[in-house]
Each structure stands twice: as structure tokens, then as C-alpha cells.
Amino acid sequence: MTSFDPRAVARRALPLLDLTDLGDAATEADALDLCRRAVTPHGAVAAVCLWPRFVATAKTALAGTGVRVATVVNFPDGGEDTRAVEAETDRALADGADEIDLVMPWRAFLAGRPGFAETQIVRVKRRCGRAALKVILETGEIGDPARIRAAADLALGAGADFVKTSTGKVKVNATIEAAEQLIEAIRACGRPAGFKAAGGIRTVADAAAYLALADRLMGPDWASPATFRFGASGLLDALLQALDGGNEGRATDY
């Protein structure tokens, strides 16, 4: 990888972060701690991303900060009960969610039923109103670059505001190779849309690699909170260490 300025990368990446806690044992206290961490001496992150049961708590805790509240639906399995996913979405929006991260029914897509996956995205998008819809493709499970691109094209065609790599819950999560397919699909879709990398992004060097890809494909002014997100938990500590002049850290993320 080419050299980069860790502080400069950290300054760019911090406001693009969806600070995430989707741990299976997450508690309300953990949600409150996530919200506390979201506003730093160096500025605020873009959003927190947490389980639907904590949306109302986060909305109250973050009032007036400008930090958005994101949550997940059909997570992490990407199931096929679309009515249940719609109901889950409605509850999250009623609790105040600003953004919905939907796991596409990727198994149906891989099984040759892209229309089913498309219909679920369309139906959830209709529920979202002003809330942004990020569609998780689970690119590590799809695997083949051409099929990853086809999944991204499908999601964008169905109305996704962002396409997102991964849940962080499978063996292979975000990769630069998959990210390239998603950003190329965004470039070709003919309307504004965003990209979210999630799963395994832990260091300033990781962030630098994805930002460099976005700069190469979309230009240096493209990546902003409206178009580019990192879904991570441990990345925040690494960014803050870089901004404070220390060594970048490593930690787990979802």
C-alpha cells in the first residue's frame, strides 16, 4: 500500500463512521455507552448502528448532537419473511430510526430468484419514507465478483440509498475487491447513492485503502457522510489514537 498521513485519513474517516454495536449480548448500557462515544473531542461520527430494541434509547441519548440513529432489519440471516421484515422496519421507524440497514435475502438471489430479493427491497424502501435505506449484500457469501456486481445493481435498481458489503457476521466480510464492484455499480446507476464497508475494518490503514478506492473511482470530493460510510466499532479507537498523535490501534468490530 502507498504511504498515507494517518491524521489526515483519520480526520476524513471519523465523520464517515457508523459506530456499531451488534454484539449478540449487547445491553441498553452498551447502547448508551455507544452513544457517549459517538461524540468525540475531534467531532461526531455519522451515526450509531445498533439493534432495533435500542433505537428509542439512542434517539433520546443523541438528541441535539446531529448523530443519526441506524438499525438493522432482517439481520443477520437475510430471511425471506418479507412481511415480518416490513413490521420490523415499521417498529424501528416508529422508535425514531433515521436509517435502516436491511440484509438482502441473498440466498434467494443466489438460488436464481432475484425478483424475490428485489421485491423485498422495494417493499422495505416504501416503508422508509425519509429514512435512508442501506442494503447489505453479504458480499463474502456471494463471492463471485460478477454476481456481487449484479446484486449491487439489483439493490440500487430497487431503490437502495446505500449498498453495504456485509453484516460482519460471516467468515468473509468487507474486501477491497467487493467494494470496487459496489462503487462501480453506484457510478453506473445514474442517480446519487452511497457505499458502506462493514466487517473487518479496524485500522487507519484499512480506512485509507477504502478511501483511496473511492477517490480513484469517484473523485476526491465524492466521499461524504451522504455517500460513504464505515460500519465498525474498533475503528473509532484507531482513528482517535491517530488524531491524538499516538499509534493506531486494533480492535474487533461488527
Residue pairs with C-beta under 8 A, 6 or more apart in sequence:
1 205
1 208
1 209
2 212
4 204
4 205
4 208
4 212
6 204
6 208
6 242
6 248
7 242
7 243
7 245
9 204
9 207
9 208
9 211
9 242
10 42
10 204
10 207
10 238
10 239
10 240
10 242
10 243
11 42
11 243
12 207
12 211
12 223
13 204
13 207
13 211
13 230
13 235
13 239
14 40
14 42
14 43
14 45
14 236
14 239
14 240
14 243
15 43
15 44
15 45
15 46
15 225
16 46
16 223
16 224
16 225
16 228
16 229
16 230
17 45
17 46
17 47
17 229
17 230
17 232
17 235
17 236
17 239
18 45
18 46
18 47
18 48
18 49
18 70
18 196
18 198
18 229
18 230
18 231
18 232
19 34
19 37
19 38
19 45
19 47
19 48
19 49
19 232
19 233
19 236
20 34
20 48
20 49
20 50
20 168
20 198
20 231
20 232
20 233
20 253
20 254
21 30
21 31
21 34
21 48
21 49
21 50
21 233
21 254
22 49
22 50
22 51
22 72
22 75
22 76
22 167
22 168
22 169
22 254
23 30
23 254
26 50
26 51
26 54
28 54
28 57
31 50
31 51
31 54
31 57
31 58
31 61
32 57
32 61
34 48
34 50
34 58
35 48
35 57
35 58
35 61
35 62
35 67
36 61
37 236
38 44
38 45
38 48
38 62
38 65
38 67
39 45
39 65
39 67
40 236
40 240
42 239
42 240
42 243
44 65
44 66
44 67
45 67
45 236
46 67
46 68
46 225
46 229
47 67
47 68
47 69
47 70
47 98
47 99
47 229
48 58
48 62
48 67
48 68
48 69
48 70
49 70
49 71
49 72
49 99
49 101
49 231
50 58
50 69
50 70
50 71
51 71
51 72
52 71
52 72
52 73
52 88
52 91
52 92
52 95
52 97
54 71
55 69
55 71
55 92
55 95
55 96
55 97
56 95
56 96
58 69
59 69
59 95
59 96
59 97
62 69
68 98
68 99
69 96
69 97
69 98
69 99
70 97
70 98
70 99
70 100
70 101
70 134
71 92
71 97
71 99
71 100
71 101
72 100
72 101
72 102
72 103
72 136
72 167
73 85
73 88
73 89
73 92
73 100
73 101
73 102
73 103
73 124
74 85
74 88
74 102
74 103
74 104
74 105
74 120
75 101
75 103
75 136
75 167
76 103
76 167
76 169
76 170
77 103
78 103
78 104
78 105
78 106
78 107
78 136
78 138
79 85
79 105
80 105
80 107
80 108
80 116
80 120
82 119
82 120
82 123
82 124
85 102
85 120
85 123
85 124
86 123
86 124
86 127
89 100
89 102
89 124
89 127
89 128
90 127
92 100
93 100
93 127
93 128
93 129
93 131
97 131
98 131
98 132
99 131
99 132
99 133
99 134
100 124
100 128
100 131
100 132
100 133
100 134
101 134
101 136
101 164
101 196
101 231
102 120
102 121
102 124
102 133
102 134
102 135
102 136
103 136
103 138
103 167
104 117
104 120
104 121
104 135
104 136
104 137
104 138
104 151
104 155
105 116
105 117
105 120
106 117
106 137
106 138
106 141
106 142
106 151
108 114
108 116
108 117
109 116
109 117
109 142
109 151
109 154
110 141
110 142
110 147
114 150
114 154
117 151
117 154
118 154
118 157
118 158
119 158
121 133
121 135
121 154
121 155
121 158
121 159
121 160
122 158
122 159
124 133
125 133
125 158
125 159
125 160
132 161
132 162
133 159
133 160
133 161
133 162
134 160
134 161
134 162
134 163
134 164
134 194
134 196
134 229
135 155
135 158
135 160
135 162
135 163
135 164
136 164
136 165
136 166
136 167
136 198
137 148
137 151
137 152
137 155
137 163
137 164
137 165
137 166
137 182
138 165
138 166
138 167
138 170
139 148
139 151
139 165
139 166
139 172
139 174
139 175
139 178
139 181
139 182
140 165
140 166
140 170
140 171
140 172
140 173
140 175
140 178
140 199
141 170
141 172
142 148
142 151
143 172
145 177
145 178
145 181
148 178
148 181
148 182
149 181
149 184
149 185
152 163
152 181
152 182
152 185
152 186
153 185
153 188
153 189
155 163
156 163
156 185
156 186
156 189
156 193
157 189
160 193
161 193
161 194
162 193
162 194
162 195
162 196
162 229
163 182
163 185
163 186
163 193
163 194
163 195
163 196
164 195
164 196
164 197
164 198
164 229
164 231
165 173
165 174
165 175
165 178
165 179
165 182
165 196
165 197
165 198
165 199
166 172
166 173
166 174
166 198
166 199
166 200
167 173
167 198
167 199
167 254
168 198
168 199
168 200
168 231
168 253
168 254
169 199
169 254
170 199
173 198
173 199
173 200
174 197
174 198
174 199
174 200
174 201
174 210
176 209
176 210
176 213
179 195
179 197
179 210
179 213
180 213
180 217
182 195
183 195
183 213
183 214
183 217
183 218
184 217
186 193
186 194
186 195
186 218
187 217
187 218
192 226
192 227
193 227
194 226
194 227
194 228
194 229
195 214
195 227
195 228
195 229
196 228
196 229
196 230
196 231
197 210
197 229
197 230
197 231
198 230
198 231
198 232
198 254
199 231
199 253
199 254
200 206
200 253
201 207
201 210
201 230
201 231
201 232
201 235
201 253
202 232
202 234
202 235
202 238
202 250
202 251
202 252
202 253
203 235
203 238
203 248
203 249
203 250
204 238
204 239
204 242
204 248
205 248
206 235
207 230
207 235
207 238
207 239
210 230
211 223
211 228
214 222
214 223
214 228
215 222
215 223
218 227
222 228
231 253
231 254
232 253
232 254
233 251
233 252
233 253
233 254
234 249
234 250
234 251
234 252
234 253
235 251
235 253
237 249
237 251
238 248
238 249
238 250
238 251
239 248
241 247
241 248
241 249
242 248
